[in-house]
Amino acid sequence: TPLYSSAASDVYKRQTLSPAVSALLATANQSSKSGDMESAAAAIERAIRIEPRNGELFYKLAVLRLKQSKPVLAEDLAKKSALLAGKDNTLKKNSWLLIAHAKEMQGDKAGASEAESKAAGF
């Protein structure tokens, strides 16, 4: 299991979510567990429309996109997550580790190394 996802479930416990977003995340988690990544992604995308400044939601979607072998999209979502993380250094670190993994999947070893260095700063 990659390092970037190790604290993913803990991320959601740090911020109070609206009931609608909490319900959508529950749906996304259930869909993901049953292997339906597209439905899980759709639920998180709906949650993002409700809370568009929530970096944790972008991180969760980035993890799903990486699982779907969509590293370019995952990288973009993780960058957005890092930007929205504010003072949440754990989210910033996890986002940069995910970016590193996405860059590795794209064959960008130098970019992966640079992203890992950024992650180490948090």
ABEGO torsion letter per residue (X at the ends): XBAAAAAAAAAAAABBBBAAAAAAAAAAAAAAAAGBAAAAAAAAAAAAAABAABAAAAAAAAAAAAAAGBAAAAAAAAAAAAAAAEABAAAAAAAAAAAAAAAAAAGBAAAAAAAAAAAAAX
